[in-house]
């Protein structure tokens, strides 16, 4: 969402009022009651040209009246028009998908108007999200079509026989704010007037003329793209679209059979795919699809259909998923209509795609669930390596939300591990308003992580996540248009520091130091530090190596606390933005960035002040001061007696499994992503505590653990002997949260060690320890206390029991988590 700021464009009130056509009251051959009785269920209206125009208008207007301002509604609708001509005029609100059912846009003509206004917010269209318009021709009765939208409102396969205005007026006849948007595979016979639109991506479209730009307008493969030199006007023009498959869509044959049309993969294109004839591609009969309806479909039924080779069509609604939807067959089509919304309920990945050819996902919205998910949409498993250049997977109109409609959380929104994937319009949004919006509530670390090679994305909108918005680890990546607002709600600078606490903030667009080839066009990064005087060092961070090229980048200070700023545009280059005036304080630009180096060859500084402390007969904890690097420290290698024994992303490490009463010596080396390694730190030694008594850890073979609440980082991680894994509740600490360890047989013990090292703020603020022989009768607590640091040691008189239960009695905004749980006697 765009924060309301001083208008940068004002339009005189010279536009004529919209006029309405009188409804067509001719005899209807088909009653309107049949419109929502198709195989797609009651939330899909299929209109026939023989239906009464007034009845069609009444249905559309009734839906609009309920959804005009209902930003987080649970209602979803698709309004579909069979081939023919219609005389209707209506507006489109939230969660409404309007589409023609012809094979080409000319098969459905609407005389009158299909418009999106922003009257509900006095002309402010910065929250006009979550709707879709596609595959029809409109002849506006007053010569103008108004589509005043922002993110997640794609316009596709439209033929507008008149002008297209992408904004609305406020009550004073100024152009209201707008922050879109996406237009693809469309024709506009007249002029397009963005007016106050701050940014926009147009791909494979044409128009008579383009009127203006504000901050970032990108044109890829368009006919008659405007001319001008960035940054004024703010145009980025790429003559041809290098590779694209247009979005699949539902249509109806003359026989009355529904099919899904899958456009063909095309390269080096310009203009709409249907301008000189039908879009090339193939049809798939609807009987090859599992048609999911929210009242009946489950994760199990969906996966069963997919395993049988079915394609998948989600009808409008909200789907609560208890398991991952698994796409395992090549060339599977998954199509959502009516803003179908998927929610993972158990902390799982919502949807995964195998490392196979030609999968198409389109028209899907994902809401994060109440339990933290590691990823919402995963394309290819970790380590995917297949070559998909001849038949890539493509993703179209994908929205991932964290909070807003309902609170939720995840680590990564979309993770792309497969090679050659095409992204065609994403909005990855951590809510800045609505349900759950808060720094420690609707947590999402990254919107997008790309690990695959040769991934191409058109229209990447990615906003407000707690850390890097975009992380790009694969080579050969290309991005055409990037829009990102960094988080509004950072509470203070200390909690928002990257590169091991050495750099202010997390860059919005982060290309890993190991990447040697990457290119992007038209990047805009905006700030509104609402809650504190926070600084972001660089909006964009990329390696300074040959093969890295960025064209046309801008930073904008929308608004914010005095003293907040984006200090640089790219890699410590470019001026700062920190106020609304003068103009250079609000907007900075960098026209071209090209890496010049052969790669990062500078090693990090040497870690200092290494200390070693024995905490038991089998464990020594290490800590040291952070190193610095010209690009960034990626981690530390730990050496015991000269042999590498582990690594840590932070400045601490716990060495476990040691022998009692033994001296161990350690050194640490820092490393960066390019593989450069520092000199060894000072040596530090410690002697493990004697064995016996409370010094000997019990062997944990066969033990199990469970917790309430649970998350995607399970309690089993506490018993795996690795400090690189952890268990967490996935939610802030609160009284009553609990952890139960089953030792499988009765054992004697008198000490527990709960080690949160590496998640240093996640120790229990308060605890009670109970023991039991049957896992049901717990009696009174054998120990209570308050944690004061990452390693919580609890001692008590010797007990004999099978089960141990630890109950949280404190509260904190941090999650309760541990790396290892050890029991001693």
Order of alpha helices (4+ residues) and beta strands (2+ residues): beta-alpha-beta-beta-beta-beta-beta-beta-beta-beta-beta-beta-beta-beta-beta-beta-beta-beta-beta-beta-beta-beta-alpha-beta-beta-beta-beta-beta-beta-beta-beta-beta-beta-beta-beta-beta-beta-beta-beta-beta-beta-beta-beta-beta-beta-alpha-beta-beta-beta-beta-beta-beta-beta-beta-beta-beta-beta-beta-beta-beta-beta-beta
